Amino acid sequence: MISKSEYGPSRFEGEQYLDALRKYGIMGGYADGTFRPNNKLTRIELYAVLYNVLQKNSEQELTEMLKDLN
């Protein structure tokens, strides 16, 4: 799990979205506990994110995750 201290001294743009992804078990960072916001997402990382999203099998769970979308 990524700790806030792994972000560095200042908040990066989009940190609130990472918090939501972590909360819902969609994305959790690297095995060493870090999150690298400036790295490009690899194909396997994208597949892992999509897999985690697709595992959300209840409409209520998906609705809660995506509540900011119209």
C-alpha angles and dihedrals in degrees: 000000000000116000122210089244090065090067092068130237097312131045115254124224109273097022090131089059092050088052089055093047090050092046091056095042095247100120130008109170131245128333090254090061097254132122118211107200094179095054119098115247110253123223093252091049089052090050090051091051092048091047091052091049092049091051089065095097104173121083090219091056092050092045091053091049094049100037093126093060122090 
